[in-house]
């Protein structure tokens, strides 16, 4: 199975570029998720086998930042 090359644990592919673009837009427009959504997302990540310390091994993101952005999504579709 082919795996995308990684830089600092982040896969280098089109999906990553799209996610980073959306994250930059959310930060620039101050669009953050409400606290109850952040807690819900983090609780899902806590049980995920892709969680390594404070990062998601599937996408390479830091969980605290990823879960706080309003339009962020789970790379393996675990979030609602």
N, C-alpha and C positions, 0 to 999 in steps of 0.2 A: 504494500500500500504506500502510495506517494505521500510524503509529508512536506508541507511548505517550509522553506528555510526560515530560521528564527534569528532575530536580533534581540538580545537581552531578554530572551524567553517569549518574545512576541512574534507570532507567525507573520511572515511578510507575504500578504496576498491582497486581493481586491476587497474582501470582506473587512480586513483589518483597516484598510484605508478608509472605507466607508464609515466604520465605527469611530475611527479617530476624528473624521470630519464632523460627524454628528456630535461627538463629545465636545469638540471645540465650539460648535454652535451653541450647545447647551450652556457651557461655561460663559461664553460671550453674552448670552441673553439671560444669564442668571436663572436658568431653568433647572432646579434641583427637585428631587423627589421628596414628598412629605416623609416625616420621620417614621410613620407606621409602615410605609412601603419599604423604606431602607431596612428596617428591622426584619420585615418579612423576607426580603431578598437575602439578607445575611443569614437568617435562620435556615433557608434552603441551602445556601452555600456551605454552611457548617457541616452538613451531612454528605456533601458531594465528594466523590473520590478524586475529583480534579483539583480540589483545594489543597494547596501546599503552603503551609504557614499562612501568610496574608495575601496570597496571589491565586489566581485561577490558572491552572496549568493548561487548560484548553485554549484560552485566548491570551494569556500572559499579563492580564490586567491586575492591578492592585484592587482587591475587593472593596475596600473602604471607599475608594473613588468611584469605581464602576457602579456600585449599588446606589450611590448618592445622585447620579445623573438621571434626570427624568426619562429620557428616551433611550437609555441603555438597555441592552437585552442580554440574556444568557446565551452563550454560544452553543449550548446543547439543549436549549429551549426548556429549561426547568422553571423559569419564572412565568407567572401568569401573563 
